[in-house]
């Protein structure tokens, strides 16, 4: 009689194959894919380690493993990514949210009174993860998220609906250079494209081959979008308005200089989990 293939057997096999193919997080990725294939929770993988895996479940898992072996991110295979306190839908039109970007959310929350009404503007919203995470924490805030991608805007709207935030947020397909604000915003946030064009080819395949190029390339020196945003800020920021922008690891001084020339006062530079500069916080002081 053929011995059944168990959850433990399959999990170890997938881990070994991912590791041999140079995947950085084989244990985590194998667990997430197996959970999805079998409809299990994390604790089930431990409790049900001896559970048999059906042929149908193995077939579904193999299709996902093949995609991961091609370096497609797990979040894109599953169509969702955990960020801050929620799961966000991820599509081919959006940047894949990453934990380092939570630095921006933390930074904004450390500078605002959570009990007061706030109007937020998100430049290049993608999945909407930054704006929607802030709205979760700021119960009296409203927001506008803009993006040049129609697909990204639709994805952000679906994420807002799933989080029951659709009544406090609007999403618009528009280039920020074409934005004509109907009012001023207390907080402006953004994770603009900041990779220098010549560096795109050297990115990890999970980023280079699967994130939209328009969400990555920041021009010849990676700073084009910061210059555009700095020129826009005086027209959209309220008096004493706050700005929070994600940056590349070596861009802090350049971005601070760009914002300073636009009349903003830089308050701080925040670092991510790896200790790299990740977010600039500034304020607009009208004189």
C-alpha positions in Angstrom: 0.0 0.0 0.0 1.3 3.5 -0.9 2.0 5.6 2.1 0.0 8.9 2.2 1.9 12.1 1.6 1.6 14.3 4.7 1.6 18.0 5.3 5.0 17.6 6.9 6.4 15.7 3.9 5.2 18.3 1.4 6.3 21.3 3.5 9.9 20.0 3.8 10.0 19.1 0.1 8.9 22.6 -1.0 11.3 24.2 1.5 14.2 22.2 0.1 13.4 23.1 -3.5 13.0 26.8 -2.8 16.2 26.9 -0.9 18.1 25.1 -3.7 16.8 27.7 -6.1 18.2 30.6 -4.1 14.9 31.8 -2.6 15.7 33.9 0.5 12.8 32.8 2.8 12.1 29.2 1.8 10.5 28.2 5.1 8.1 31.1 5.2 7.2 30.9 1.5 6.6 27.2 1.6 4.3 27.6 4.6 2.3 30.4 3.0 1.9 28.5 -0.3 0.9 25.3 1.4 -1.6 27.1 3.6 -3.2 28.6 0.5 -3.3 25.3 -1.4 -5.0 23.5 1.4 -7.0 26.3 3.0 -5.2 25.9 6.3 -4.2 28.4 9.0 -0.7 28.7 10.3 -1.5 26.7 13.4 -3.1 24.0 11.3 0.3 23.2 9.7 1.5 22.2 13.2 -1.6 20.6 14.5 -2.3 18.7 11.3 1.3 17.9 10.3 0.4 14.3 9.7 -2.7 15.1 7.6 -2.7 13.7 4.1 -2.4 16.0 1.2 -4.7 15.1 -1.7 -3.7 14.9 -5.3 -5.8 18.0 -6.1 -4.1 20.0 -3.3 -0.7 18.9 -4.5 -1.5 19.9 -8.0 -2.6 23.4 -6.9 0.5 23.7 -4.7 2.8 22.7 -7.6 1.4 25.4 -9.8 2.2 28.0 -7.1 5.6 26.6 -6.4 6.5 26.8 -10.1 5.7 30.5 -10.0 7.8 31.0 -6.9 10.7 29.2 -8.4 10.5 31.7 -11.2 11.0 34.4 -8.5 7.5 35.7 -8.6 6.8 37.1 -5.1 4.4 35.1 -2.9 2.2 38.1 -2.5 1.6 38.2 -6.2 0.9 34.5 -6.3 -1.6 34.8 -3.6 -2.9 38.1 -4.7 -2.6 39.8 -1.3 0.0 41.2 1.1 -0.2 41.8 4.8 0.6 45.4 5.6 0.2 47.3 8.9 -3.0 45.9 10.4 -4.7 44.5 7.3 -4.4 42.4 4.1 -4.3 44.3 0.8 -5.1 43.0 -2.6 -2.0 43.2 -4.9 -2.3 43.2 -8.7 0.1 43.6 -11.6 -0.8 47.3 -11.7 0.5 48.0 -8.2 3.8 48.0 -6.3 4.1 45.2 -3.9 3.7 46.7 -0.4 6.7 46.0 1.8 7.2 46.1 5.6 9.8 48.9 5.3 7.0 51.2 4.1 5.3 50.9 7.4 8.0 53.4 8.6 6.1 56.1 6.8 2.8 55.2 8.6 4.6 55.3 12.0 6.2 58.6 11.2 2.9 60.3 10.3 1.2 59.0 13.3 3.9 60.3 15.6 3.3 63.9 14.3 -0.5 64.2 14.2 -3.3 64.4 16.8 -5.4 61.3 16.1 -8.5 62.9 17.6 -8.7 65.8 15.1 -10.1 65.8 11.5 -7.4 65.6 8.9 -7.4 65.7 5.1 -4.8 63.4 3.6 -3.4 63.3 0.1 -1.5 60.2 -1.2 0.6 60.7 -4.3 1.0 57.5 -6.3 -1.3 55.5 -4.1 -0.9 52.0 -5.7 -2.7 49.5 -3.5 -3.7 52.4 -1.2 -1.9 50.6 1.7 -0.3 53.8 3.1 -3.4 56.0 2.9 -5.8 53.3 4.1 -3.6 52.2 7.0 -3.5 55.9 8.2 -7.3 56.2 7.9 -7.6 53.1 10.0 -5.7 54.9 12.8 -7.2 58.3 12.3 -11.0 57.9 12.7 -11.8 61.5 11.8 -9.6 61.7 8.7 -10.5 61.6 5.1 -8.3 61.0 2.1 -7.6 61.3 -1.6 -5.3 58.9 -3.3 -4.1 59.5 -6.9 -2.3 57.3 -9.4 -1.6 57.4 -13.1 -2.6 53.7 -13.4 -6.3 53.0 -13.8 -5.7 49.5 -12.6 -4.0 50.7 -9.4 -6.9 53.1 -8.7 -9.4 50.2 -9.1 -7.3 48.0 -6.8 -7.1 50.8 -4.2 -10.9 51.2 -4.3 -11.5 47.5 -3.7 -9.1 47.6 -0.8 -11.0 50.5 0.7 -14.2 48.7 0.3 -12.9 45.5 2.0 -11.6 47.6 4.9 -15.0 49.5 5.1 -13.2 52.8 4.5 -14.8 53.7 1.2 -17.0 56.4 2.8 -13.9 58.3 3.9 -11.6 58.1 0.9 -11.6 58.9 -2.8 -9.3 57.5 -5.5 -8.6 59.3 -8.8 -6.7 58.4 -11.9 -4.5 61.4 -12.6 -0.8 62.4 -12.8 0.1 64.5 -9.8 1.5 67.2 -12.1 -2.1 67.6 -13.4 -3.7 67.8 -10.0 -5.9 70.9 -9.4 -6.7 70.7 -5.7 -10.1 71.8 -4.6 -8.7 72.5 -1.1 -5.6 72.1 1.0 -4.4 68.9 2.7 -3.1 68.6 6.3 -0.9 65.6 5.4 0.6 64.7 2.1 2.3 61.3 1.8 3.9 59.3 -1.0 6.1 56.4 -2.0 7.3 57.8 -5.4 9.5 55.9 -7.9 13.1 56.5 -6.7 15.3 53.9 -8.4 17.8 55.4 -10.8 17.1 54.2 -14.4 20.5 52.6 -14.7 20.0 50.6 -11.5 16.8 48.9 -12.6 18.5 46.0 -14.3 20.4 45.1 -11.0 17.3 44.8 -8.8 16.2 41.5 -7.4 14.0 39.6 -10.0 11.1 39.7 -7.5 11.2 43.5 -8.0 12.6 44.0 -11.5 10.3 41.5 -13.2 7.1 41.9 -11.3 6.7 45.4 -9.9 5.4 48.0 -12.5 8.3 49.9 -14.1 6.4 53.1 -13.6 6.4 52.5 -9.9 10.2 52.0 -9.8 12.0 54.3 -12.1 12.8 57.8 -10.8 14.7 59.1 -13.8 18.4 59.3 -14.3 19.3 60.0 -10.7 16.2 58.6 -9.1 15.1 62.0 -7.8 12.8 63.3 -10.6 9.6 62.6 -8.7 10.8 64.4 -5.6 11.4 67.5 -7.6 7.9 67.3 -9.1 6.4 66.7 -5.7 8.3 69.6 -4.1 7.0 71.9 -6.8 3.4 70.7 -6.1 3.5 70.9 -2.3 2.9 74.7 -1.9 -0.3 74.4 -3.9 -1.8 71.5 -1.9 -0.5 71.8 1.7 -2.4 73.5 4.4 -0.5 75.9 6.7 1.8 73.8 8.9 0.9 70.8 6.8 2.9 67.6 7.2 4.8 65.8 4.4 6.0 62.2 4.6 7.9 60.7 1.7 9.5 57.3 1.4 13.1 57.5 0.0 15.9 55.2 -1.2 18.6 54.2 1.3 21.1 56.8 0.1 18.8 59.6 -0.9 18.1 61.4 2.4 20.4 64.4 1.9 19.4 64.9 -1.7 15.6 64.8 -0.8 16.1 67.1 2.2 17.8 69.5 -0.1 15.0 69.4 -2.6 12.3 69.9 0.0 14.3 72.7 1.7 14.6 74.7 -1.5 10.8 74.4 -1.9 10.4 76.1 1.5 9.7 73.1 3.7 11.3 72.5 7.1 12.6 68.9 7.4 11.7 67.5 10.8 13.4 64.1 10.8 14.7 61.2 8.8 13.3 57.8 9.8 15.1 54.5 9.4 13.6 51.1 8.5 14.0 47.7 10.1 17.4 47.3 8.5 18.6 50.7 9.8 18.5 52.3 6.3 17.1 55.8 5.8 13.5 55.2 4.6 11.3 58.2 5.2 11.6 62.0 5.3 9.2 64.0 7.5 8.8 67.7 6.7 6.4 70.6 7.4 5.3 73.5 5.3 5.6 76.8 7.2 3.9 79.7 5.3 5.6 83.1 5.9 
